[in-house]
Amino acid sequence: MALSISAALLLGIIVFVLLKGGSLRLGAALACTLFGFTLAATGLAPVINNGLASLAGMISSF
């Protein structure tokens, strides 16, 4: 049985764990989040999505 979760959910969980563990400060997490939102509004968004889909395909083939 394969389990698929969204990359956004997985990254959100990672950020939450890093914040709770003290490895990441709130300011840095907010800056990364805002950078992600602004990057998604640029012309690079389709390239990034295709790259992530390709990476997910490679990982799932193992």
CHARMM-style PDB file with segment names, atoms N, HN, CA, C and O in Angstrom:
ATOM      1  N   MET     1       0.833  -1.171   0.000  1.00  0.00      PROA
ATOM      2  CA  MET     1       0.000   0.000   0.000  1.00  0.00      PROA
ATOM      3  C   MET     1       0.885   1.245   0.000  1.00  0.00      PROA
ATOM      4  O   MET     1       1.756   1.395   0.857  1.00  0.00      PROA
ATOM      5  N   ALA     2       0.661   2.119  -0.949  1.00  0.00      PROA
ATOM      6  HN  ALA     2      -0.047   1.997  -1.646  1.00  0.00      PROA
ATOM      7  CA  ALA     2       1.462   3.335  -1.064  1.00  0.00      PROA
ATOM      8  C   ALA     2       0.753   4.481  -0.351  1.00  0.00      PROA
ATOM      9  O   ALA     2      -0.468   4.621  -0.423  1.00  0.00      PROA
ATOM     10  N   LEU     3       1.527   5.275   0.322  1.00  0.00      PROA
ATOM     11  HN  LEU     3       2.519   5.162   0.381  1.00  0.00      PROA
ATOM     12  CA  LEU     3       0.999   6.438   1.022  1.00  0.00      PROA
ATOM     13  C   LEU     3       1.561   7.676   0.340  1.00  0.00      PROA
ATOM     14  O   LEU     3       2.778   7.823   0.229  1.00  0.00      PROA
ATOM     15  N   SER     4       0.703   8.555  -0.109  1.00  0.00      PROA
ATOM     16  HN  SER     4      -0.286   8.437  -0.018  1.00  0.00      PROA
ATOM     17  CA  SER     4       1.198   9.779  -0.724  1.00  0.00      PROA
ATOM     18  C   SER     4       0.740  10.973   0.099  1.00  0.00      PROA
ATOM     19  O   SER     4      -0.432  11.090   0.457  1.00  0.00      PROA
ATOM     20  N   ILE     5       1.686  11.854   0.390  1.00  0.00      PROA
ATOM     21  HN  ILE     5       2.638  11.759   0.099  1.00  0.00      PROA
ATOM     22  CA  ILE     5       1.353  13.087   1.085  1.00  0.00      PROA
ATOM     23  C   ILE     5       1.924  14.246   0.281  1.00  0.00      PROA
ATOM     24  O   ILE     5       2.884  14.084  -0.473  1.00  0.00      PROA
ATOM     25  N   SER     6       1.342  15.371   0.447  1.00  0.00      PROA
ATOM     26  HN  SER     6       0.563  15.502   1.060  1.00  0.00      PROA
ATOM     27  CA  SER     6       1.775  16.543  -0.291  1.00  0.00      PROA
ATOM     28  C   SER     6       3.129  17.024   0.215  1.00  0.00      PROA
ATOM     29  O   SER     6       3.452  16.889   1.395  1.00  0.00      PROA
ATOM     30  N   ALA     7       3.916  17.587  -0.702  1.00  0.00      PROA
ATOM     31  HN  ALA     7       3.654  17.696  -1.661  1.00  0.00      PROA
ATOM     32  CA  ALA     7       5.221  18.137  -0.325  1.00  0.00      PROA
ATOM     33  C   ALA     7       5.042  19.292   0.650  1.00  0.00      PROA
ATOM     34  O   ALA     7       5.856  19.473   1.555  1.00  0.00      PROA
ATOM     35  N   ALA     8       3.980  20.076   0.471  1.00  0.00      PROA
ATOM     36  HN  ALA     8       3.318  19.929  -0.264  1.00  0.00      PROA
ATOM     37  CA  ALA     8       3.731  21.199   1.380  1.00  0.00      PROA
ATOM     38  C   ALA     8       3.466  20.706   2.795  1.00  0.00      PROA
ATOM     39  O   ALA     8       3.946  21.301   3.760  1.00  0.00      PROA
ATOM     40  N   LEU     9       2.710  19.628   2.925  1.00  0.00      PROA
ATOM     41  HN  LEU     9       2.320  19.144   2.142  1.00  0.00      PROA
ATOM     42  CA  LEU     9       2.435  19.070   4.247  1.00  0.00      PROA
ATOM     43  C   LEU     9       3.713  18.532   4.878  1.00  0.00      PROA
ATOM     44  O   LEU     9       3.976  18.771   6.056  1.00  0.00      PROA
ATOM     45  N   LEU    10       4.497  17.813   4.101  1.00  0.00      PROA
ATOM     46  HN  LEU    10       4.283  17.619   3.143  1.00  0.00      PROA
ATOM     47  CA  LEU    10       5.747  17.255   4.613  1.00  0.00      PROA
ATOM     48  C   LEU    10       6.699  18.362   5.054  1.00  0.00      PROA
ATOM     49  O   LEU    10       7.288  18.272   6.131  1.00  0.00      PROA
ATOM     50  N   LEU    11       6.857  19.398   4.243  1.00  0.00      PROA
ATOM     51  HN  LEU    11       6.379  19.470   3.368  1.00  0.00      PROA
ATOM     52  CA  LEU    11       7.745  20.499   4.607  1.00  0.00      PROA
ATOM     53  C   LEU    11       7.195  21.269   5.804  1.00  0.00      PROA
ATOM     54  O   LEU    11       7.964  21.745   6.639  1.00  0.00      PROA
ATOM     55  N   GLY    12       5.876  21.395   5.893  1.00  0.00      PROA
ATOM     56  HN  GLY    12       5.252  21.008   5.215  1.00  0.00      PROA
ATOM     57  CA  GLY    12       5.277  22.050   7.049  1.00  0.00      PROA
ATOM     58  C   GLY    12       5.564  21.300   8.337  1.00  0.00      PROA
ATOM     59  O   GLY    12       5.844  21.909   9.369  1.00  0.00      PROA
ATOM     60  N   ILE    13       5.495  19.984   8.275  1.00  0.00      PROA
ATOM     61  HN  ILE    13       5.268  19.489   7.436  1.00  0.00      PROA
ATOM     62  CA  ILE    13       5.804  19.157   9.447  1.00  0.00      PROA
ATOM     63  C   ILE    13       7.268  19.318   9.840  1.00  0.00      PROA
ATOM     64  O   ILE    13       7.589  19.415  11.025  1.00  0.00      PROA
ATOM     65  N   ILE    14       8.150  19.347   8.853  1.00  0.00      PROA
ATOM     66  HN  ILE    14       7.890  19.268   7.891  1.00  0.00      PROA
ATOM     67  CA  ILE    14       9.584  19.520   9.132  1.00  0.00      PROA
ATOM     68  C   ILE    14       9.843  20.860   9.795  1.00  0.00      PROA
ATOM     69  O   ILE    14      10.591  20.933  10.771  1.00  0.00      PROA
ATOM     70  N   VAL    15       9.230  21.933   9.275  1.00  0.00      PROA
ATOM     71  HN  VAL    15       8.622  21.874   8.483  1.00  0.00      PROA
ATOM     72  CA  VAL    15       9.404  23.262   9.867  1.00  0.00      PROA
ATOM     73  C   VAL    15       8.864  23.279  11.295  1.00  0.00      PROA
ATOM     74  O   VAL    15       9.493  23.850  12.186  1.00  0.00      PROA
ATOM     75  N   PHE    16       7.715  22.664  11.518  1.00  0.00      PROA
ATOM     76  HN  PHE    16       7.204  22.200  10.794  1.00  0.00      PROA
ATOM     77  CA  PHE    16       7.138  22.610  12.863  1.00  0.00      PROA
ATOM     78  C   PHE    16       8.071  21.900  13.841  1.00  0.00      PROA
ATOM     79  O   PHE    16       8.286  22.372  14.957  1.00  0.00      PROA
ATOM     80  N   VAL    17       8.622  20.770  13.418  1.00  0.00      PROA
ATOM     81  HN  VAL    17       8.448  20.387  12.510  1.00  0.00      PROA
ATOM     82  CA  VAL    17       9.530  20.010  14.288  1.00  0.00      PROA
ATOM     83  C   VAL    17      10.795  20.817  14.574  1.00  0.00      PROA
ATOM     84  O   VAL    17      11.285  20.819  15.704  1.00  0.00      PROA
ATOM     85  N   LEU    18      11.329  21.504  13.557  1.00  0.00      PROA
ATOM     86  HN  LEU    18      10.932  21.503  12.640  1.00  0.00      PROA
ATOM     87  CA  LEU    18      12.524  22.321  13.769  1.00  0.00      PROA
ATOM     88  C   LEU    18      12.235  23.501  14.694  1.00  0.00      PROA
ATOM     89  O   LEU    18      13.082  23.869  15.508  1.00  0.00      PROA
ATOM     90  N   LEU    19      11.051  24.095  14.577  1.00  0.00      PROA
ATOM     91  HN  LEU    19      10.363  23.796  13.916  1.00  0.00      PROA
ATOM     92  CA  LEU    19      10.686  25.190  15.473  1.00  0.00      PROA
ATOM     93  C   LEU    19      10.554  24.711  16.911  1.00  0.00      PROA
ATOM     94  O   LEU    19      11.042  25.361  17.835  1.00  0.00      PROA
ATOM     95  N   LYS    20       9.897  23.573  17.098  1.00  0.00      PROA
ATOM     96  HN  LYS    20       9.501  23.044  16.347  1.00  0.00      PROA
ATOM     97  CA  LYS    20       9.705  23.041  18.452  1.00  0.00      PROA
ATOM     98  C   LYS    20      11.029  22.592  19.057  1.00  0.00      PROA
ATOM     99  O   LYS    20      11.224  22.700  20.268  1.00  0.00      PROA
ATOM    100  N   GLY    21      11.942  22.090  18.225  1.00  0.00      PROA
ATOM    101  HN  GLY    21      11.784  22.002  17.241  1.00  0.00      PROA
ATOM    102  CA  GLY    21      13.232  21.615  18.721  1.00  0.00      PROA
ATOM    103  C   GLY    21      14.228  22.727  18.983  1.00  0.00      PROA
ATOM    104  O   GLY    21      15.282  22.486  19.571  1.00  0.00      PROA
ATOM    105  N   GLY    22      13.916  23.930  18.560  1.00  0.00      PROA
ATOM    106  HN  GLY    22      13.059  24.126  18.082  1.00  0.00      PROA
ATOM    107  CA  GLY    22      14.830  25.046  18.791  1.00  0.00      PROA
ATOM    108  C   GLY    22      15.908  25.192  17.741  1.00  0.00      PROA
ATOM    109  O   GLY    22      16.775  26.057  17.868  1.00  0.00      PROA
ATOM    110  N   SER    23      15.876  24.365  16.702  1.00  0.00      PROA
ATOM    111  HN  SER    23      15.172  23.662  16.599  1.00  0.00      PROA
ATOM    112  CA  SER    23      16.883  24.454  15.653  1.00  0.00      PROA
ATOM    113  C   SER    23      16.590  25.580  14.670  1.00  0.00      PROA
ATOM    114  O   SER    23      17.465  25.989  13.907  1.00  0.00      PROA
ATOM    115  N   LEU    24      15.365  26.077  14.690  1.00  0.00      PROA
ATOM    116  HN  LEU    24      14.654  25.746  15.310  1.00  0.00      PROA
ATOM    117  CA  LEU    24      14.938  27.107  13.754  1.00  0.00      PROA
ATOM    118  C   LEU    24      14.178  28.171  14.533  1.00  0.00      PROA
ATOM    119  O   LEU    24      13.296  27.861  15.335  1.00  0.00      PROA
ATOM    120  N   ARG    25      14.525  29.404  14.292  1.00  0.00      PROA
ATOM    121  HN  ARG    25      15.242  29.655  13.641  1.00  0.00      PROA
ATOM    122  CA  ARG    25      13.840  30.512  14.957  1.00  0.00      PROA
ATOM    123  C   ARG    25      12.624  30.930  14.135  1.00  0.00      PROA
ATOM    124  O   ARG    25      12.557  30.668  12.934  1.00  0.00      PROA
ATOM    125  N   LEU    26      11.683  31.570  14.778  1.00  0.00      PROA
ATOM    126  HN  LEU    26      11.737  31.783  15.753  1.00  0.00      PROA
ATOM    127  CA  LEU    26      10.441  31.975  14.136  1.00  0.00      PROA
ATOM    128  C   LEU    26      10.700  32.945  12.987  1.00  0.00      PROA
ATOM    129  O   LEU    26      10.059  32.833  11.942  1.00  0.00      PROA
ATOM    130  N   GLY    27      11.608  33.879  13.150  1.00  0.00      PROA
ATOM    131  HN  GLY    27      12.129  33.970  13.999  1.00  0.00      PROA
ATOM    132  CA  GLY    27      11.912  34.846  12.099  1.00  0.00      PROA
ATOM    133  C   GLY    27      12.432  34.182  10.837  1.00  0.00      PROA
ATOM    134  O   GLY    27      12.034  34.546   9.730  1.00  0.00      PROA
ATOM    135  N   ALA    28      13.311  33.217  10.997  1.00  0.00      PROA
ATOM    136  HN  ALA    28      13.634  32.922  11.896  1.00  0.00      PROA
ATOM    137  CA  ALA    28      13.853  32.500   9.843  1.00  0.00      PROA
ATOM    138  C   ALA    28      12.774  31.676   9.153  1.00  0.00      PROA
ATOM    139  O   ALA    28      12.745  31.594   7.925  1.00  0.00      PROA
ATOM    140  N   ALA    29      11.890  31.067   9.934  1.00  0.00      PROA
ATOM    141  HN  ALA    29      11.914  31.133  10.932  1.00  0.00      PROA
ATOM    142  CA  ALA    29      10.804  30.279   9.354  1.00  0.00      PROA
ATOM    143  C   ALA    29       9.854  31.176   8.564  1.00  0.00      PROA
ATOM    144  O   ALA    29       9.409  30.803   7.478  1.00  0.00      PROA
ATOM    145  N   LEU    30       9.543  32.347   9.097  1.00  0.00      PROA
ATOM    146  HN  LEU    30       9.905  32.649   9.979  1.00  0.00      PROA
ATOM    147  CA  LEU    30       8.668  33.282   8.389  1.00  0.00      PROA
ATOM    148  C   LEU    30       9.325  33.798   7.115  1.00  0.00      PROA
ATOM    149  O   LEU    30       8.666  33.935   6.085  1.00  0.00      PROA
ATOM    150  N   ALA    31      10.623  34.082   7.186  1.00  0.00      PROA
ATOM    151  HN  ALA    31      11.158  33.970   8.023  1.00  0.00      PROA
ATOM    152  CA  ALA    31      11.338  34.556   6.000  1.00  0.00      PROA
ATOM    153  C   ALA    31      11.336  33.489   4.904  1.00  0.00      PROA
ATOM    154  O   ALA    31      11.128  33.810   3.734  1.00  0.00      PROA
ATOM    155  N   CYS    32      11.561  32.246   5.265  1.00  0.00      PROA
ATOM    156  HN  CYS    32      11.729  31.986   6.215  1.00  0.00      PROA
ATOM    157  CA  CYS    32      11.539  31.153   4.283  1.00  0.00      PROA
ATOM    158  C   CYS    32      10.150  30.972   3.698  1.00  0.00      PROA
ATOM    159  O   CYS    32      10.010  30.719   2.502  1.00  0.00      PROA
ATOM    160  N   THR    33       9.130  31.096   4.521  1.00  0.00      PROA
ATOM    161  HN  THR    33       9.244  31.301   5.493  1.00  0.00      PROA
ATOM    162  CA  THR    33       7.753  30.964   4.045  1.00  0.00      PROA
ATOM    163  C   THR    33       7.407  32.077   3.066  1.00  0.00      PROA
ATOM    164  O   THR    33       6.836  31.817   2.007  1.00  0.00      PROA
ATOM    165  N   LEU    34       7.746  33.305   3.409  1.00  0.00      PROA
ATOM    166  HN  LEU    34       8.210  33.516   4.269  1.00  0.00      PROA
ATOM    167  CA  LEU    34       7.471  34.426   2.518  1.00  0.00      PROA
ATOM    168  C   LEU    34       8.265  34.307   1.219  1.00  0.00      PROA
ATOM    169  O   LEU    34       7.756  34.646   0.151  1.00  0.00      PROA
ATOM    170  N   PHE    35       9.496  33.833   1.300  1.00  0.00      PROA
ATOM    171  HN  PHE    35       9.910  33.558   2.168  1.00  0.00      PROA
ATOM    172  CA  PHE    35      10.288  33.613   0.093  1.00  0.00      PROA
ATOM    173  C   PHE    35       9.622  32.569  -0.797  1.00  0.00      PROA
ATOM    174  O   PHE    35       9.596  32.721  -2.018  1.00  0.00      PROA
ATOM    175  N   GLY    36       9.092  31.526  -0.203  1.00  0.00      PROA
ATOM    176  HN  GLY    36       9.113  31.403   0.789  1.00  0.00      PROA
ATOM    177  CA  GLY    36       8.400  30.496  -0.973  1.00  0.00      PROA
ATOM    178  C   GLY    36       7.164  31.038  -1.674  1.00  0.00      PROA
ATOM    179  O   GLY    36       6.905  30.702  -2.830  1.00  0.00      PROA
ATOM    180  N   PHE    37       6.402  31.874  -0.979  1.00  0.00      PROA
ATOM    181  HN  PHE    37       6.613  32.147  -0.040  1.00  0.00      PROA
ATOM    182  CA  PHE    37       5.215  32.463  -1.599  1.00  0.00      PROA
ATOM    183  C   PHE    37       5.582  33.385  -2.748  1.00  0.00      PROA
ATOM    184  O   PHE    37       4.938  33.354  -3.797  1.00  0.00      PROA
ATOM    185  N   THR    38       6.608  34.205  -2.568  1.00  0.00      PROA
ATOM    186  HN  THR    38       7.132  34.230  -1.716  1.00  0.00      PROA
ATOM    187  CA  THR    38       7.006  35.109  -3.647  1.00  0.00      PROA
ATOM    188  C   THR    38       7.619  34.340  -4.811  1.00  0.00      PROA
ATOM    189  O   THR    38       7.421  34.715  -5.966  1.00  0.00      PROA
ATOM    190  N   LEU    39       8.351  33.283  -4.531  1.00  0.00      PROA
ATOM    191  HN  LEU    39       8.512  32.978  -3.592  1.00  0.00      PROA
ATOM    192  CA  LEU    39       8.927  32.468  -5.593  1.00  0.00      PROA
ATOM    193  C   LEU    39       7.846  31.760  -6.387  1.00  0.00      PROA
ATOM    194  O   LEU    39       7.994  31.564  -7.593  1.00  0.00      PROA
ATOM    195  N   ALA    40       6.764  31.375  -5.732  1.00  0.00      PROA
ATOM    196  HN  ALA    40       6.643  31.534  -4.752  1.00  0.00      PROA
ATOM    197  CA  ALA    40       5.656  30.705  -6.421  1.00  0.00      PROA
ATOM    198  C   ALA    40       4.946  31.637  -7.388  1.00  0.00      PROA
ATOM    199  O   ALA    40       4.271  31.176  -8.308  1.00  0.00      PROA
ATOM    200  N   ALA    41       5.087  32.933  -7.194  1.00  0.00      PROA
ATOM    201  HN  ALA    41       5.635  33.308  -6.446  1.00  0.00      PROA
ATOM    202  CA  ALA    41       4.424  33.902  -8.073  1.00  0.00      PROA
ATOM    203  C   ALA    41       5.287  34.278  -9.279  1.00  0.00      PROA
ATOM    204  O   ALA    41       4.842  35.047 -10.131  1.00  0.00      PROA
ATOM    205  N   THR    42       6.502  33.756  -9.368  1.00  0.00      PROA
ATOM    206  HN  THR    42       6.864  33.131  -8.676  1.00  0.00      PROA
ATOM    207  CA  THR    42       7.391  34.099 -10.476  1.00  0.00      PROA
ATOM    208  C   THR    42       7.256  33.085 -11.605  1.00  0.00      PROA
ATOM    209  O   THR    42       6.495  32.123 -11.504  1.00  0.00      PROA
ATOM    210  N   GLY    43       7.990  33.308 -12.660  1.00  0.00      PROA
ATOM    211  HN  GLY    43       8.608  34.089 -12.742  1.00  0.00      PROA
ATOM    212  CA  GLY    43       7.999  32.394 -13.794  1.00  0.00      PROA
ATOM    213  C   GLY    43       8.730  31.094 -13.511  1.00  0.00      PROA
ATOM    214  O   GLY    43       8.653  30.159 -14.308  1.00  0.00      PROA
ATOM    215  N   LEU    44       9.435  31.016 -12.398  1.00  0.00      PROA
ATOM    216  HN  LEU    44       9.498  31.775 -11.750  1.00  0.00      PROA
ATOM    217  CA  LEU    44      10.155  29.790 -12.043  1.00  0.00      PROA
ATOM    218  C   LEU    44       9.263  28.726 -11.421  1.00  0.00      PROA
ATOM    219  O   LEU    44       9.690  27.582 -11.262  1.00  0.00      PROA
ATOM    220  N   ALA    45       8.045  29.079 -11.071  1.00  0.00      PROA
ATOM    221  HN  ALA    45       7.698  30.008 -11.200  1.00  0.00      PROA
ATOM    222  CA  ALA    45       7.151  28.133 -10.392  1.00  0.00      PROA
ATOM    223  C   ALA    45       6.939  26.843 -11.183  1.00  0.00      PROA
ATOM    224  O   ALA    45       7.019  25.769 -10.585  1.00  0.00      PROA
ATOM    225  N   PRO    46       6.671  26.884 -12.505  1.00  0.00      PROA
ATOM    226  CA  PRO    46       6.495  25.629 -13.242  1.00  0.00      PROA
ATOM    227  C   PRO    46       7.768  24.783 -13.286  1.00  0.00      PROA
ATOM    228  O   PRO    46       7.705  23.555 -13.238  1.00  0.00      PROA
ATOM    229  N   VAL    47       8.910  25.440 -13.375  1.00  0.00      PROA
ATOM    230  HN  VAL    47       8.961  26.438 -13.414  1.00  0.00      PROA
ATOM    231  CA  VAL    47      10.183  24.708 -13.396  1.00  0.00      PROA
ATOM    232  C   VAL    47      10.405  23.995 -12.071  1.00  0.00      PROA
ATOM    233  O   VAL    47      10.819  22.836 -12.040  1.00  0.00      PROA
ATOM    234  N   ILE    48      10.126  24.693 -10.977  1.00  0.00      PROA
ATOM    235  HN  ILE    48       9.789  25.634 -11.002  1.00  0.00      PROA
ATOM    236  CA  ILE    48      10.293  24.098  -9.640  1.00  0.00      PROA
ATOM    237  C   ILE    48       9.314  22.942  -9.456  1.00  0.00      PROA
ATOM    238  O   ILE    48       9.689  21.889  -8.942  1.00  0.00      PROA
ATOM    239  N   ASN    49       8.069  23.132  -9.871  1.00  0.00      PROA
ATOM    240  HN  ASN    49       7.764  23.988 -10.289  1.00  0.00      PROA
ATOM    241  CA  ASN    49       7.076  22.054  -9.750  1.00  0.00      PROA
ATOM    242  C   ASN    49       7.470  20.835 -10.565  1.00  0.00      PROA
ATOM    243  O   ASN    49       7.329  19.704 -10.100  1.00  0.00      PROA
ATOM    244  N   ASN    50       7.966  21.057 -11.785  1.00  0.00      PROA
ATOM    245  HN  ASN    50       8.081  21.976 -12.163  1.00  0.00      PROA
ATOM    246  CA  ASN    50       8.411  19.929 -12.609  1.00  0.00      PROA
ATOM    247  C   ASN    50       9.602  19.217 -11.985  1.00  0.00      PROA
ATOM    248  O   ASN    50       9.688  17.990 -12.027  1.00  0.00      PROA
ATOM    249  N   GLY    51      10.522  19.986 -11.405  1.00  0.00      PROA
ATOM    250  HN  GLY    51      10.451  20.983 -11.371  1.00  0.00      PROA
ATOM    251  CA  GLY    51      11.669  19.382 -10.736  1.00  0.00      PROA
ATOM    252  C   GLY    51      11.265  18.554  -9.531  1.00  0.00      PROA
ATOM    253  O   GLY    51      11.793  17.464  -9.313  1.00  0.00      PROA
ATOM    254  N   LEU    52      10.325  19.075  -8.744  1.00  0.00      PROA
ATOM    255  HN  LEU    52       9.896  19.961  -8.921  1.00  0.00      PROA
ATOM    256  CA  LEU    52       9.852  18.325  -7.584  1.00  0.00      PROA
ATOM    257  C   LEU    52       9.090  17.055  -8.001  1.00  0.00      PROA
ATOM    258  O   LEU    52       9.219  16.006  -7.369  1.00  0.00      PROA
ATOM    259  N   ALA    53       8.306  17.167  -9.064  1.00  0.00      PROA
ATOM    260  HN  ALA    53       8.201  18.019  -9.578  1.00  0.00      PROA
ATOM    261  CA  ALA    53       7.589  15.984  -9.566  1.00  0.00      PROA
ATOM    262  C   ALA    53       8.562  14.938 -10.072  1.00  0.00      PROA
ATOM    263  O   ALA    53       8.361  13.743  -9.856  1.00  0.00      PROA
ATOM    264  N   SER    54       9.614  15.377 -10.742  1.00  0.00      PROA
ATOM    265  HN  SER    54       9.777  16.348 -10.917  1.00  0.00      PROA
ATOM    266  CA  SER    54      10.638  14.459 -11.230  1.00  0.00      PROA
ATOM    267  C   SER    54      11.356  13.779 -10.070  1.00  0.00      PROA
ATOM    268  O   SER    54      11.598  12.572 -10.101  1.00  0.00      PROA
ATOM    269  N   LEU    55      11.693  14.562  -9.048  1.00  0.00      PROA
ATOM    270  HN  LEU    55      11.496  15.542  -9.023  1.00  0.00      PROA
ATOM    271  CA  LEU    55      12.363  14.003  -7.866  1.00  0.00      PROA
ATOM    272  C   LEU    55      11.460  12.993  -7.159  1.00  0.00      PROA
ATOM    273  O   LEU    55      11.921  11.933  -6.734  1.00  0.00      PROA
ATOM    274  N   ALA    56      10.186  13.320  -7.037  1.00  0.00      PROA
ATOM    275  HN  ALA    56       9.812  14.181  -7.382  1.00  0.00      PROA
ATOM    276  CA  ALA    56       9.243  12.394  -6.403  1.00  0.00      PROA
ATOM    277  C   ALA    56       9.116  11.114  -7.220  1.00  0.00      PROA
ATOM    278  O   ALA    56       9.004  10.026  -6.656  1.00  0.00      PROA
ATOM    279  N   GLY    57       9.134  11.240  -8.537  1.00  0.00      PROA
ATOM    280  HN  GLY    57       9.225  12.124  -8.994  1.00  0.00      PROA
ATOM    281  CA  GLY    57       9.071  10.048  -9.389  1.00  0.00      PROA
ATOM    282  C   GLY    57      10.300   9.164  -9.224  1.00  0.00      PROA
ATOM    283  O   GLY    57      10.194   7.938  -9.194  1.00  0.00      PROA
ATOM    284  N   MET    58      11.477   9.802  -9.118  1.00  0.00      PROA
ATOM    285  HN  MET    58      11.563  10.798  -9.143  1.00  0.00      PROA
ATOM    286  CA  MET    58      12.705   9.031  -8.926  1.00  0.00      PROA
ATOM    287  C   MET    58      12.694   8.317  -7.573  1.00  0.00      PROA
ATOM    288  O   MET    58      13.106   7.162  -7.472  1.00  0.00      PROA
ATOM    289  N   ILE    59      12.223   9.005  -6.544  1.00  0.00      PROA
ATOM    290  HN  ILE    59      11.888   9.944  -6.626  1.00  0.00      PROA
ATOM    291  CA  ILE    59      12.194   8.410  -5.204  1.00  0.00      PROA
ATOM    292  C   ILE    59      11.204   7.245  -5.164  1.00  0.00      PROA
ATOM    293  O   ILE    59      11.476   6.207  -4.560  1.00  0.00      PROA
ATOM    294  N   SER    60      10.054   7.428  -5.815  1.00  0.00      PROA
ATOM    295  HN  SER    60       9.833   8.271  -6.306  1.00  0.00      PROA
ATOM    296  CA  SER    60       9.038   6.365  -5.765  1.00  0.00      PROA
ATOM    297  C   SER    60       9.428   5.147  -6.593  1.00  0.00      PROA
ATOM    298  O   SER    60       8.865   4.070  -6.396  1.00  0.00      PROA
ATOM    299  N   SER    61      10.375   5.291  -7.512  1.00  0.00      PROA
ATOM    300  HN  SER    61      10.832   6.165  -7.671  1.00  0.00      PROA
ATOM    301  CA  SER    61      10.772   4.148  -8.330  1.00  0.00      PROA
ATOM    302  C   SER    61      11.718   3.202  -7.598  1.00  0.00      PROA
ATOM    303  O   SER    61      11.952   2.082  -8.054  1.00  0.00      PROA
ATOM    304  N   PHE    62      12.261   3.643  -6.469  1.00  0.00      PROA
ATOM    305  HN  PHE    62      12.071   4.552  -6.098  1.00  0.00      PROA
ATOM    306  CA  PHE    62      13.193   2.790  -5.715  1.00  0.00      PROA
ATOM    307  C   PHE    62      12.480   1.739  -4.938  1.00  0.00      PROA
ATOM    308  OT1 PHE    62      13.118   0.941  -4.251  1.00  0.00      PROA
TER     309      PHE     62
END
